[in-house]
Amino acid sequence: MSGSRFETFDVSEKARKIIEWRHARRIALRHEYLKESLKPIKQKLITDGALERYTSVRLLMEFHVKVTARGVGLYALGLITTIVAGTAICVILKDNEEHLYRTGQVSYADRTGKFC
């Protein structure tokens, strides 16, 4: 047996360096957390800086949406299409109902929306 007790034979040199760096980073973060959490006078909550940076970037990305003529045109087209289609459906249904009333196919007693 040679060297340390943590020898690994099936890991490349690059992968071993990555594993060692992650382990060292984990230890450093652990010591930092313990130092902050065991401080006798706590001034603020313990938070993860990386998570705070990520959430702030996500919030900023939402407010930096570029308004283009194509986007506005598509929005307007969708809005106008919805209004026109809804109006057309209502007009067609009302005309069909009126045609049935005018030709006498529906008696007055069976009509909806009467005054009496």
N, C-alpha and C positions, 0 to 999 in steps of 0.2 A: 504494500500500500504506500502510496505517495501522497504528498500534499495534504489538503484539507479533507474534512469528512463530508463536504458538500460537493464532491466531484460529480460531474455529469458528463457522460461520454457521448451522448447522441445529440448534442446541441452545438450549432456552429458558433464560431467566435463572435459574429455579429449579434446573433440571438442572445448569447451569454451576456454581452455588454448591455443589451437592451434590458434584460432581466435584472442585471445588477443596478442599472440606472433607476428602474422602476422601484426596486427594493429600497434604494437609498432615498428616493423621493418620498416613498411611503413613510419611511422612518422620520424624515425631516418634517413632513406634514403632521405626523403623530406627535412629535415633540412640540411643534408649534401649537397644536390644539390643546395639548395638556398644559402648556405654559399659560395659554389664555384662559382655559377653564378652571385652573387651580389658582389663579391670581386672587389674592384676598380682596382687593377692591376692583370690582368689575364695573367698567364704565359703559359697556354696550353689550349687545348680544353677540355671540360667536356666529359668524356667517362664513360661507364659502365664497371667497373672492371670485373664483372662476364662474360660479353660478350667477353671481350678481352681474358680472360682465356680460355673460351670455344673455340674461334676461333684458338688460339695458339695450344691447345691440338688437335683439328681436323687437323691442318696442320702437326703437328708432327706425328700423326697416319698415315698419308699418306706416310711418308718417312720411316716408320718402317715396311715395308712389308717384310716378311721373304721369301727369294728365296729358294725353295726346288727343289729336283730333279724331283718330280712328276709334279710340275708346269712348269718347263723348258721342260720336256718331252711332256706334253700336248700341249704346245706352238709349239714345233718343229713338233709334229705329225699333228697339224692343218695346219701349214705352208706347210709341205711336201704334205699333202693330197690335199690342194688347188692347189698346183703347178701341181701335177700328174693328178688331175681331169681336170684341164684346158688344159693341154697338150693332154690328151686323147681325149677330146671333139674336139679340133682343128684337131688332126690327123684323127679322124673318119670322120669329115665333109670333110676334104681335100681328103681323100681316096674315099669317095662316089662321090665327084665331079669329081675326076680323072677317076673313073670307068665309069661314064656317058660319059666323053670325049673319053676315049679309046675304048669304045664299039660303038661309033658313035651315041648315043642317043641324043646328043646335037650337032647341026651343028656349024661350026666355026663362022658363023655370029652371033649366039646367045650367044656365050661364053663371059664371063666377063674377064677383065684383059688382053685384047689382046694388041699387040704392034701397030697394024695398025688400 
